[in-house]
């Protein structure tokens, strides 16, 4: 186990600890699943609202938003169902990534991605339970405010009652702000708390309240460090992949007369699929940054007379470019979640003086119990031992009688 300082220095281990097919693969899988669900419900909302799929794709590509255009109310209901399902999938997969990162920090190197997914599936109700708990905490304040506002409409009595309740209103507002901040903290730390402490939804919500109250400045400071590391991870991974693409182009230079149209058309498809986000990235990164981390130019459509094999090959390359993009963002997410796991280990050490990296874990105990249980062969050997001893004694006695 790496030496832990239990301070901000440990956070800088996150980019290194996040590198690995297990953590990156789980994060990438979660992003892909969430994105597919979001696209399905968003395009379904556009379709139900009378919008053409081709028109929406040409403008928004893989990043549509129902609020970019006016849609009927039932279309927004479909859109919000998709948003809730997308958020649930992301949180559930964050549990899996956090569990894998936690086991990696404990140097349990034989922990598999299947075990992480199985653990996350078993904690699905706990993820939902976090937000149900906060709903029971926050909604009474909202309903109470509505009731008191209605009472305030009563002449004399309502006005006097509301004026007497000024201080309770201020106190209730402060508590509501605290609960809201804790809810925001639970969005990030809820999956981490479930993965490291094996808490249920109520326990994760309580721990989020504890963090918000007990470590407010560290939450802000550590959160900024983790965000910077996550952005750095995304740009670093994108730069490495871009270098790989350049090396690929150099190695296959003799074949570039046939590969160049495929690559150009695939990059053109990437540009189209990004929609308006493509312009935002060019504006944000500028010409030099775009060449390093994104596209080096604005690709034009190829001639309509290109062979069908070239078109099919360019779509295949485009698909692998999408996988590379998910992988890039997945590594950034793995860095962020690993950083949150390390941060929570530090917070728990500060608050309770316990080390989560050495606590008893149910899955580790199950593995130890399985190792301690004797196998059928061991049982057979044990049962044979007395017989063997008796045979040896009888042989010795027979030999002694013959000698005498």
C-alpha positions, 0 to 999 in steps of 0.5 A, spaced: 500 500 500 502 506 498 504 511 503 498 516 505 499 523 508 492 524 509 492 531 506 492 534 499 498 531 497 495 524 496 490 527 491 495 527 486 496 520 486 489 520 482 492 520 475 496 515 476 491 510 480 486 511 475 490 509 469 488 501 468 483 498 463 479 496 469 477 503 471 478 506 464 473 501 461 468 502 467 468 509 466 467 509 459 462 503 459 458 508 464 459 514 459 457 510 453 450 507 456 448 514 459 449 517 452 445 512 448 439 513 453 440 520 453 440 520 445 434 515 445 429 519 449 432 526 447 431 524 439 424 521 441 422 528 445 424 531 438 420 526 434 414 527 438 414 534 438 414 534 430 421 535 429 425 531 424 431 527 426 435 529 420 434 536 421 436 535 429 442 531 427 445 536 422 444 541 427 446 538 434 449 531 432 450 527 438 449 533 443 442 535 442 438 539 448 430 539 448 430 546 451 434 549 444 427 549 441 420 550 443 417 543 444 410 541 447 409 539 454 409 532 453 415 532 449 419 535 455 416 530 460 419 524 455 426 529 455 426 529 463 425 521 464 431 521 459 435 525 464 433 522 470 435 515 467 441 518 464 443 521 471 441 514 475 446 510 470 452 515 471 451 515 478 450 507 478 457 506 474 460 511 478 459 506 484 462 501 480 468 505 478 469 508 485 469 501 488 474 499 483 479 505 485 478 503 492 480 496 491 486 498 487 488 503 493 487 497 497 492 493 493 487 488 491 489 487 484 485 481 483 479 485 484 475 484 477 470 489 473 465 484 474 465 484 481 465 492 481 459 491 476 456 486 481 457 491 487 454 497 483 448 493 481 447 491 489 447 498 491 442 501 486 437 502 491 442 505 495 443 510 490 436 512 489 435 512 497 440 518 497 436 522 494 429 520 497 432 521 504 434 529 501 427 529 499 424 528 505 429 533 508 428 539 503 420 538 501 417 539 508 421 546 508 418 548 501 411 545 503 411 549 509 413 555 506 407 555 501 402 553 507 405 560 510 404 564 504 397 562 504 396 563 511 399 570 510 393 572 505 389 572 511 387 579 513 390 581 520 392 574 523 396 572 517 400 578 517 401 578 524 403 571 524 408 571 519 411 577 522 412 574 528 415 568 525 421 572 522 426 569 526 424 562 525 424 563 517 431 565 517 433 559 521 429 555 516 432 558 510 439 557 513 437 549 514 434 549 507 441 552 504 445 547 508 441 541 506 441 543 499 449 544 499 449 537 502 445 534 496 450 537 492 455 534 495 452 527 495 451 527 488 459 527 487 461 523 494 454 519 495 457 513 490 464 514 493 461 513 500 457 507 498 463 504 495 468 505 500 464 504 507 458 500 504 453 504 506 446 504 504 442 510 502 440 513 508 447 512 511 450 516 505 446 522 506 448 522 513 455 522 511 454 527 506 451 532 511 457 530 516 462 532 510 458 538 509 458 540 516 465 538 518 470 539 512 467 545 508 473 548 506 477 542 504 471 540 500 472 546 496 479 546 496 480 538 494 474 539 489 478 544 485 484 540 485 480 534 483 477 538 477 484 541 475 486 534 475 480 531 471 481 536 466 488 535 465 487 528 465 482 529 459 487 533 455 493 529 456 489 523 454 487 526 448 494 529 446 496 522 447 491 519 442 492 525 437 500 523 437 498 516 436 494 518 430 500 522 427 504 516 428 499 511 425 499 516 419 507 516 418 507 509 418 502 508 413 505 514 409 506 509 403 498 507 403 496 514 404 493 515 397 488 510 399 487 512 407 487 519 406 480 520 403 478 515 409 481 519 414 478 525 412 471 523 411 471 520 418 474 526 421 468 530 417 463 525 420 466 527 427 465 534 425 458 533 423 456 529 429 459 534 434 454 539 432 454 546 435 459 543 440 464 543 434 464 551 434 464 551 441 471 547 441 474 551 436 472 557 439 475 555 446 481 552 444 483 556 438 487 554 432 493 552 436 489 548 441 485 545 436 491 542 432 493 539 438 487 536 442 482 536 437 481 537 429 487 541 425 482 544 420 475 544 418 474 538 413 469 539 407 465 533 404 468 529 399 466 528 392 460 524 391 463 519 386 468 516 392 467 508 392 462 505 396 468 501 400 471 508 402 464 510 405 464 504 409 471 504 411 470 511 413 464 510 418 468 504 421 474 509 422 469 514 425 466 509 430 473 507 433 474 515 433 467 515 438 470 509 442 477 513 443 473 519 445 469 515 450 475 513 452 478 520 453 473 522 457 472 516 461 480 517 463 478 524 466 472 521 469 476 515 472 481 520 475 476 525 478 472 519 481 479 516 484 480 523 487 474 523 490 475 516 493 482 519 496 479 525 498 473 521 502 479 517 505 482 523 508 476 526 510 474 520 514 481 520 517 480 527 519 473 526 522 473 519 525 480 517 526 479 511 522 483 508 516 478 506 510 483 503 507 484 498 512 477 497 515 474 490 514 470 489 507 465 484 506 467 482 499 474 481 502 472 477 508 468 473 503 474 471 499 478 470 505 472 465 508 473 462 501 480 461 501 480 458 509 474 453 507 478 446 506 477 443 499 474 436 497 481 434 496 484 437 503 478 433 506 480 426 503 487 427 505 485 428 512 481 422 512 486 418 509 491 420 514 489 416 520 489 410 516 496 411 513 498 412 520 495 405 522 498 402 516 505 404 518 504 401 525 502 395 523 507 394 518 512 396 523 509 391 528 510 385 522 517 387 521 519 386 528 515 379 529 519 377 523 526 379 525 525 376 532 
